[in-house]
Amino acid sequence: MQGLLDFLKGLGAARLTAMIAVTAALIGFFGFVIMRVTAPQMTTLFTDLGMDDSSSIIKDLERQGIPFEIRNEGSVILVPKDKVTRLRMKLAEGGLPKGGGVGYEIFDKSDALGTTSFVQNINHLRALEGELARTIRAIDRIQAARVHLVLPERPLFSRETPEPSASIVVRVRGALDAAQIRAIRHLVASAVNGLKPQRVSIVDEAGQLLADGTQTDIDQQVGDERRNTFEKRMRKQVEDIVSSVVGAGRARVQLSADFDFNRITQTSDRYDPEGRVLRSSQTREEQSASSESNGQVTVNNELPGNQQNQQQQQPPRDQSKKTEETNNYEISRTTKTEVTEAGRVNRISVAVLVDGAYSKNEKGELVYKERSKEELDRIAALVRSAIGFDQKRGDQVEVVNLKFADAPTVPQINEPSGFLGMLQFTKDDVMYVIELAVMMLLGIVVVFMVVRPLVKKIIASDEVAAALKSAVPALTDETAQAQAHAQQTATLIDVAQVQGQVHAQSVHRVGELADRNPGEAAAIIRQWLAEPQQQ
């Protein structure tokens, strides 16, 4: 310990302070690097959280002692990657996140005996609105939703019941298409008793009216969606069959369909004269006879007996017979009712643009070559077959060959093989490796740019001190010995005086020899001066 204390005292206060500061900085830096490297990889637990859900989830995570990070003012929570699945299931068991609304759980803790019917109705309305908002948020592109329901009660002594209505405000990512808007309206209408889809209005966060709640709007949306779906399906069919001939990305197809959305009902009756059936038959016969006298009026003729005898003697002159027959038949009748629904295709127009053929010349450059008319006719025939071409309907198909602005490029995909092909890295893994590499690089920079110069400076200071100490060891020893041993110091002084006298005598003799022989002395000096030049 005494040797260590002497070593520290020998370093000096300045160097000791510098060493302590450098040591503390290095310990802090490498401690940060080690903590950063050994820290668990964080990933997203939930996004787009409300303040209520965020506070509830954070409280639960603190209770479980799980590390977490908060971003975007609490709307995003990050947890260790290896615990995400378990935490989501655990929080779902506790009903988190709730989505910022109140659902049917409002009745779990309510006291039914102490509440009035008005409070129960309000709670039921709140629960229904909250459940509908949660269901709407489950649809893709919808970030948040709020539902307002109006469920009027039937007034007393009233025959008509007011219709319910609904208003929905949504916050979306991007834009909703017509099918999603119609799906939301039908979803809400099916969940509320007596509510019709045309009574549901939808507004986005920008105040844009997505559905105004009119019957015409619904019919128009249905018609537009049906036409768009038909055109998209037919366009894909044409593109697939043309691309298989000319190559992928070397054909452009535009298709337009004219639809008739009028609903037509036709009724026709047809009678078959050959197909008849006897329904009833009636026959009537009449027969009559008359006799003619001579026209004389006498007493004898007027007597009853004579008149009868005369009739017996004379045969009747006029006899008539009449027969009538009436037959009633049922004629065969066919009644046909045809209902033509809306959405009939009146006409289809197709425009197909194909690129030409490319071949390499002797220099290896791509050379454009137009397609032949026969090949274009074959492509047009394929397109007609794909769309169900009907000339009576007025369909049109145009196939044109033009050079595209950019020549086709074949992408080269180098798939890893062997051991590298077996490795599958995700984005998080790549970012983690990059972070480790940056930490290691910073550590190397600190070692070579900070630690190494400081160590060299300390070592250099020690070497200078040692050199100075070795350069004057005799003086230090003489001073110490002079203080401790005065006699030895005096003896050394006498010896030095004697050596000085001897040196002075030698110098005096050399001077006398030079005075006596000046020529020889000058030659010796010239020789000494010439020796460095010869070397």
Secondary structure, 3 states (H helix, E strand, C coil): CHHHHHHHHHHCHHHHHHHHHHHHHHHHHHHHHHHHHHCCCEEEEECCCCHHHHHHHHHHHHHHCCCCEEEHHHCEEEEEHHHHHHHHHHHHHCCCCCCCCCCHHHHCCCCCCCCCHHHHHHHHHHHHHHHHHHHHHCCCCEEEEEEEEECCCCCCCCCCCCCCEEEEEEEECCCCCHHHHHHHHHHHHHHCCCCCHHHEEEEECCCCEEECCCHHHHHHHHHHHHHHHHHHHHHHHHHHHHHHHHCCCCEEEEEEEEEECCCEEEEEEEEEEEEEEEEEEEEEEEEEEECCCCCCCCHHHHCHHHHHHHHHHCCCCEEEEEEEEEEEEEEEEEEEEEEECCCEEEEEEEEEEECCEEEECCCCCEEEECCCHHHHHHHHHHHHHHHCCCCCCCCEEEEEECCCCCCCCCCCCCCCCCHHHHCCCCHHHHHHHHHHHHHHHHHHHHHHHHHHHHHHHHHHHHHHHHHHHHHCHHHHHHHHHHHHCHHHHHHHHHHHHHHHHHHHHHHHHHHHHHHHCHHHHHHHHHHHHHHHHHC
